[in-house]
């Protein structure tokens, strides 16, 4: 059974629910059940938070190193330089997120135009 | 005399503490805590839809709408996907699976792998959002709205919200953010907005740039910074070896590295 198997109007929605919603929300529900068992300042919570943070950092690395769509055509070195400069700008210019974002974007645009 | 390190961690040490307090002052709600109703807290959460992270997420959804329509998905189905799944990476994986004519089971497995990260994220989020009388069913229902942006916003802001108001406050953020982005996708279709590739490249770059800065800023102790740096370094190394499990292994090994650091720094503090 693929996306194109049935031509009824409801099939795409059922496909999205079974292949998209279910395998996504099931992890959220499991997370609630696990999170309900760890106490506020236990070592287990520190560990769960560490795994979650490392995963989010992994997603960031993925978006910069192996992007999809229009960004995929830009040079890897440009994306790395823009991300590094933006992050340094965030750290050393008053820790404002918007500063980091603007510096990163400015370098990316400059690199793409030149 | 021992001074407590500032919660900002590594790079904030040495800065005067009033600078830090000044930075924190504008992130908290300003009205007196006791006098505020549930509705007022819900609306404060909803108002964050106008905040910079939320606007960045919307631009990412503009990019997603472009990607979905390029792959021939009709407007209603693309909007339905955003509301029902509410995780951008899972959406992109699902569209890839549709375009590749995967079977429904194979598509579900691919999406499930990309969404496992939500489990530890939600588990870490529950203690932040839980109040004294929070029912599990409200947490289960609200968990649908937890994705990276709402997670980062919540980790940053929930500690400034009274415990019994956190659930409504987060409901305000989550429900409004999801609705707004569903509408953004529909709107891009309706306007059949198309942009030059340069604009799309910038839109796609906003998300990692924003997460990079805000994840660092949301950390309240150094273990989070260790976890973040190990995740950033581990991901490309693991991707080269085991691309199918890169995110999972990054989470697991990054977590182990961080716990080793926590043990080591505790041991050092004890001696």
Boltz contact constraints between the chains, C-beta under 6 A:
constraints:
  - contact:
      token1: [A, 1]
      token2: [B, 103]
      max_distance: 6.0
  - contact:
      token1: [A, 1]
      token2: [B, 104]
      max_distance: 6.0
  - contact:
      token1: [A, 2]
      token2: [B, 101]
      max_distance: 6.0
  - contact:
      token1: [A, 2]
      token2: [B, 103]
      max_distance: 6.0
  - contact:
      token1: [A, 3]
      token2: [B, 98]
      max_distance: 6.0
  - contact:
      token1: [A, 12]
      token2: [B, 77]
      max_distance: 6.0
  - contact:
      token1: [A, 15]
      token2: [B, 104]
      max_distance: 6.0
  - contact:
      token1: [A, 16]
      token2: [B, 81]
      max_distance: 6.0
  - contact:
      token1: [A, 16]
      token2: [B, 84]
      max_distance: 6.0
  - contact:
      token1: [A, 18]
      token2: [B, 104]
      max_distance: 6.0
  - contact:
      token1: [A, 19]
      token2: [B, 104]
      max_distance: 6.0
  - contact:
      token1: [A, 19]
      token2: [B, 107]
      max_distance: 6.0
  - contact:
      token1: [A, 19]
      token2: [B, 108]
      max_distance: 6.0
  - contact:
      token1: [A, 19]
      token2: [B, 111]
      max_distance: 6.0
  - contact:
      token1: [A, 20]
      token2: [B, 85]
      max_distance: 6.0
  - contact:
      token1: [A, 20]
      token2: [B, 94]
      max_distance: 6.0
  - contact:
      token1: [A, 20]
      token2: [B, 111]
      max_distance: 6.0
  - contact:
      token1: [A, 21]
      token2: [B, 84]
      max_distance: 6.0
  - contact:
      token1: [A, 21]
      token2: [B, 85]
      max_distance: 6.0
  - contact:
      token1: [A, 23]
      token2: [B, 108]
      max_distance: 6.0
  - contact:
      token1: [A, 23]
      token2: [B, 111]
      max_distance: 6.0
  - contact:
      token1: [A, 23]
      token2: [B, 112]
      max_distance: 6.0
  - contact:
      token1: [A, 24]
      token2: [B, 85]
      max_distance: 6.0
  - contact:
      token1: [A, 24]
      token2: [B, 87]
      max_distance: 6.0
  - contact:
      token1: [A, 24]
      token2: [B, 90]
      max_distance: 6.0
  - contact:
      token1: [A, 24]
      token2: [B, 115]
      max_distance: 6.0
  - contact:
      token1: [A, 25]
      token2: [B, 144]
      max_distance: 6.0
  - contact:
      token1: [A, 27]
      token2: [B, 115]
      max_distance: 6.0
  - contact:
      token1: [A, 27]
      token2: [B, 116]
      max_distance: 6.0
  - contact:
      token1: [A, 27]
      token2: [B, 118]
      max_distance: 6.0
  - contact:
      token1: [A, 27]
      token2: [B, 119]
      max_distance: 6.0
  - contact:
      token1: [A, 28]
      token2: [B, 118]
      max_distance: 6.0
  - contact:
      token1: [A, 28]
      token2: [B, 122]
      max_distance: 6.0
  - contact:
      token1: [A, 28]
      token2: [B, 143]
      max_distance: 6.0
  - contact:
      token1: [A, 29]
      token2: [B, 140]
      max_distance: 6.0
  - contact:
      token1: [A, 30]
      token2: [B, 119]
      max_distance: 6.0
  - contact:
      token1: [A, 31]
      token2: [B, 119]
      max_distance: 6.0
  - contact:
      token1: [A, 31]
      token2: [B, 122]
      max_distance: 6.0
  - contact:
      token1: [A, 31]
      token2: [B, 123]
      max_distance: 6.0
  - contact:
      token1: [A, 32]
      token2: [B, 122]
      max_distance: 6.0
  - contact:
      token1: [A, 32]
      token2: [B, 126]
      max_distance: 6.0
  - contact:
      token1: [A, 32]
      token2: [B, 139]
      max_distance: 6.0
  - contact:
      token1: [A, 32]
      token2: [B, 140]
      max_distance: 6.0
  - contact:
      token1: [A, 32]
      token2: [B, 143]
      max_distance: 6.0
  - contact:
      token1: [A, 34]
      token2: [B, 123]
      max_distance: 6.0
  - contact:
      token1: [A, 35]
      token2: [B, 123]
      max_distance: 6.0
  - contact:
      token1: [A, 35]
      token2: [B, 126]
      max_distance: 6.0
  - contact:
      token1: [A, 36]
      token2: [B, 126]
      max_distance: 6.0
  - contact:
      token1: [A, 40]
      token2: [B, 127]
      max_distance: 6.0
  - contact:
      token1: [A, 47]
      token2: [B, 255]
      max_distance: 6.0
  - contact:
      token1: [A, 47]
      token2: [B, 259]
      max_distance: 6.0
  - contact:
      token1: [A, 48]
      token2: [B, 120]
      max_distance: 6.0
  - contact:
      token1: [A, 48]
      token2: [B, 123]
      max_distance: 6.0
  - contact:
      token1: [A, 48]
      token2: [B, 124]
      max_distance: 6.0
  - contact:
      token1: [A, 49]
      token2: [B, 124]
      max_distance: 6.0
  - contact:
      token1: [A, 50]
      token2: [B, 227]
      max_distance: 6.0
  - contact:
      token1: [A, 50]
      token2: [B, 255]
      max_distance: 6.0
  - contact:
      token1: [A, 50]
      token2: [B, 258]
      max_distance: 6.0
  - contact:
      token1: [A, 51]
      token2: [B, 120]
      max_distance: 6.0
  - contact:
      token1: [A, 51]
      token2: [B, 251]
      max_distance: 6.0
  - contact:
      token1: [A, 51]
      token2: [B, 255]
      max_distance: 6.0
  - contact:
      token1: [A, 52]
      token2: [B, 120]
      max_distance: 6.0
  - contact:
      token1: [A, 52]
      token2: [B, 121]
      max_distance: 6.0
  - contact:
      token1: [A, 52]
      token2: [B, 124]
      max_distance: 6.0
  - contact:
      token1: [A, 53]
      token2: [B, 224]
      max_distance: 6.0
  - contact:
      token1: [A, 53]
      token2: [B, 227]
      max_distance: 6.0
  - contact:
      token1: [A, 53]
      token2: [B, 228]
      max_distance: 6.0
  - contact:
      token1: [A, 54]
      token2: [B, 227]
      max_distance: 6.0
  - contact:
      token1: [A, 54]
      token2: [B, 230]
      max_distance: 6.0
  - contact:
      token1: [A, 54]
      token2: [B, 231]
      max_distance: 6.0
  - contact:
      token1: [A, 54]
      token2: [B, 250]
      max_distance: 6.0
  - contact:
      token1: [A, 54]
      token2: [B, 251]
      max_distance: 6.0
  - contact:
      token1: [A, 54]
      token2: [B, 254]
      max_distance: 6.0
  - contact:
      token1: [A, 54]
      token2: [B, 255]
      max_distance: 6.0
  - contact:
      token1: [A, 55]
      token2: [B, 117]
      max_distance: 6.0
  - contact:
      token1: [A, 55]
      token2: [B, 251]
      max_distance: 6.0
  - contact:
      token1: [A, 56]
      token2: [B, 148]
      max_distance: 6.0
  - contact:
      token1: [A, 56]
      token2: [B, 215]
      max_distance: 6.0
  - contact:
      token1: [A, 57]
      token2: [B, 228]
      max_distance: 6.0
  - contact:
      token1: [A, 57]
      token2: [B, 231]
      max_distance: 6.0
  - contact:
      token1: [A, 57]
      token2: [B, 232]
      max_distance: 6.0
  - contact:
      token1: [A, 58]
      token2: [B, 231]
      max_distance: 6.0
  - contact:
      token1: [A, 58]
      token2: [B, 235]
      max_distance: 6.0
  - contact:
      token1: [A, 58]
      token2: [B, 247]
      max_distance: 6.0
  - contact:
      token1: [A, 58]
      token2: [B, 250]
      max_distance: 6.0
  - contact:
      token1: [A, 60]
      token2: [B, 208]
      max_distance: 6.0
  - contact:
      token1: [A, 60]
      token2: [B, 211]
      max_distance: 6.0
  - contact:
      token1: [A, 60]
      token2: [B, 212]
      max_distance: 6.0
  - contact:
      token1: [A, 61]
      token2: [B, 232]
      max_distance: 6.0
  - contact:
      token1: [A, 61]
      token2: [B, 235]
      max_distance: 6.0
  - contact:
      token1: [A, 63]
      token2: [B, 208]
      max_distance: 6.0
  - contact:
      token1: [A, 64]
      token2: [B, 208]
      max_distance: 6.0
  - contact:
      token1: [A, 65]
      token2: [B, 236]
      max_distance: 6.0
  - contact:
      token1: [A, 67]
      token2: [B, 204]
      max_distance: 6.0
  - contact:
      token1: [A, 69]
      token2: [B, 67]
      max_distance: 6.0
  - contact:
      token1: [A, 69]
      token2: [B, 200]
      max_distance: 6.0
  - contact:
      token1: [A, 69]
      token2: [B, 204]
      max_distance: 6.0
  - contact:
      token1: [A, 70]
      token2: [B, 197]
      max_distance: 6.0
  - contact:
      token1: [A, 70]
      token2: [B, 200]
      max_distance: 6.0
  - contact:
      token1: [A, 70]
      token2: [B, 201]
      max_distance: 6.0
  - contact:
      token1: [A, 71]
      token2: [B, 201]
      max_distance: 6.0
  - contact:
      token1: [A, 71]
      token2: [B, 204]
      max_distance: 6.0
  - contact:
      token1: [A, 71]
      token2: [B, 205]
      max_distance: 6.0
  - contact:
      token1: [A, 74]
      token2: [B, 201]
      max_distance: 6.0
  - contact:
      token1: [A, 86]
      token2: [B, 209]
      max_distance: 6.0
  - contact:
      token1: [A, 87]
      token2: [B, 212]
      max_distance: 6.0
  - contact:
      token1: [A, 90]
      token2: [B, 213]
      max_distance: 6.0
  - contact:
      token1: [A, 91]
      token2: [B, 11]
      max_distance: 6.0
  - contact:
      token1: [A, 97]
      token2: [B, 213]
      max_distance: 6.0
  - contact:
      token1: [A, 97]
      token2: [B, 214]
      max_distance: 6.0
  - contact:
      token1: [A, 98]
      token2: [B, 52]
      max_distance: 6.0
  - contact:
      token1: [A, 100]
      token2: [B, 213]
      max_distance: 6.0
  - contact:
      token1: [A, 101]
      token2: [B, 209]
      max_distance: 6.0
  - contact:
      token1: [A, 101]
      token2: [B, 210]
      max_distance: 6.0
  - contact:
      token1: [A, 104]
      token2: [B, 209]
      max_distance: 6.0
  - contact:
      token1: [A, 105]
      token2: [B, 202]
      max_distance: 6.0
  - contact:
      token1: [A, 108]
      token2: [B, 205]
      max_distance: 6.0
  - contact:
      token1: [A, 112]
      token2: [B, 198]
      max_distance: 6.0
